[in-house]
């Protein structure tokens, strides 16, 4: 994968994480601190993920998926990337 495609994939993933986590938190009336406590991260980390300023790691994503009953595949539904012909 080229650096440009990798950057694009990381941006799209960060956007999905931001939307999914923010939506879950709003639907369940949780503060960033409360959500963080439930999945083992700080409120600062939840905030950074929601702002798109950090990338979620695999352990964090699995913890969130278990809590929210979100299938882990929602982040990779468009994987593998389609290559131009």
Secondary structure as the mmCIF struct_conf table of DSSP 4:
data_model
#
loop_
_struct_conf.conf_type_id
_struct_conf.id
_struct_conf.beg_label_comp_id
_struct_conf.beg_label_asym_id
_struct_conf.beg_label_seq_id
_struct_conf.end_label_comp_id
_struct_conf.end_label_asym_id
_struct_conf.end_label_seq_id
HELX_RH_AL_P HELX_RH_AL_P1 UNK A 3 UNK A 27
TURN_TY1_P TURN_TY1_P1 UNK A 28 UNK A 29
HELX_RH_AL_P HELX_RH_AL_P2 UNK A 32 UNK A 39
TURN_TY1_P TURN_TY1_P2 UNK A 40 UNK A 40
HELX_RH_AL_P HELX_RH_AL_P3 UNK A 43 UNK A 51
TURN_TY1_P TURN_TY1_P3 UNK A 52 UNK A 52
BEND BEND1 UNK A 54 UNK A 54
HELX_LH_PP_P HELX_LH_PP_P1 UNK A 55 UNK A 57
HELX_RH_AL_P HELX_RH_AL_P4 UNK A 58 UNK A 68
TURN_TY1_P TURN_TY1_P4 UNK A 69 UNK A 69
HELX_RH_3T_P HELX_RH_3T_P1 UNK A 72 UNK A 75
BEND BEND2 UNK A 76 UNK A 76
TURN_TY1_P TURN_TY1_P5 UNK A 77 UNK A 78
HELX_LH_PP_P HELX_LH_PP_P2 UNK A 79 UNK A 79
BEND BEND3 UNK A 80 UNK A 80
HELX_LH_PP_P HELX_LH_PP_P3 UNK A 81 UNK A 84
#
